[in-house]
Amino acid sequence: MTTNNDLVQDAGYDRATITLHWLTVMLVIALFTMAETWSFLKHGSPARKELQSLHISIGILLAVVIVVRIAWRATRGKHLPVASLAAKAVHHTLYLLLVAQVILGFLLRWAQAESFLFFGLFTIRFATVKNRALDHTFGDLHNAAAWSIIVLAGLHAAAALVHHYILKDDILKRMFPRKKPLKW
């Protein structure tokens, strides 16, 4: 006999989709926090440069996660109906902003022409000649995209909480592991 609880369990996303979602959340929060933190550090200081290098390394990791996430969603990820057209628009906009943010990050690094140490393992250099005009342009766009992601993701999270606590539906439960064993 199927209970309502069983239906909720079956209505969730697969393990990979859930993992990639929360990994993206953690990486975005870490990247945003680092960028906001180094603004309080002296320009050119070793601590600031170290934080920026870590930010770039994690940004490259985010790029990989986004590519895997999009590939998974396009090929094998479980697609569930969204609550509304607005929710669908927010999801697509977040994907678009994340991709744009990664591209802008690479372009910014290229325009800065500074090498960095990838997780302390090896040095990566994007270009050899600095372009100040593009550095500022890409930097401003990268910052605007970061704030757009944070605001939109915050609204996305707030909507999930409204669904959970006010509307008392199971939308939020979809993004958490279920008690039943999950299949990849």
Long-range contacts (C-beta under 8 A, 24 or more apart in sequence): 8-170, 8-173, 9-178, 9-179, 9-180, 11-80, 11-170, 11-173, 11-174, 12-80, 12-173, 12-174, 12-175, 12-176, 12-177, 12-178, 13-77, 13-78, 13-80, 13-174, 13-175, 14-76, 14-77, 14-78, 14-182, 14-183, 14-184, 15-177, 15-182, 15-183, 15-184, 16-72, 16-76, 16-77, 16-184, 17-72, 17-73, 17-77, 17-78, 18-175, 18-176, 18-177, 18-182, 20-65, 20-68, 20-69, 20-72, 21-69, 21-175, 22-175, 23-65, 24-62, 24-65, 24-66, 24-69, 24-98, 25-153, 27-58, 27-61, 27-62, 27-65, 28-62, 28-98, 28-149, 28-150, 28-153, 30-58, 31-55, 31-58, 31-59, 31-62, 31-146, 32-146, 32-149, 32-150, 34-58, 35-143, 35-146, 52-116, 53-116, 53-117, 54-119, 56-105, 56-109, 56-116, 56-118, 57-116, 57-117, 57-118, 57-119, 59-102, 59-105, 60-118, 62-98, 62-102, 63-102, 63-105, 63-106, 66-95, 66-98, 66-99, 66-102, 70-95, 70-99, 80-174, 83-159, 83-163, 83-171, 87-159, 90-152, 90-155, 90-156, 90-159, 91-156, 93-152, 94-149, 94-152, 94-153, 94-156, 97-145, 97-148, 97-149, 97-152, 98-149, 100-145, 101-142, 101-145, 101-146, 101-149, 104-138, 104-141, 104-142, 104-145, 105-142, 107-134, 107-138, 108-135, 108-138, 108-139, 108-142, 111-135, 111-137, 111-138
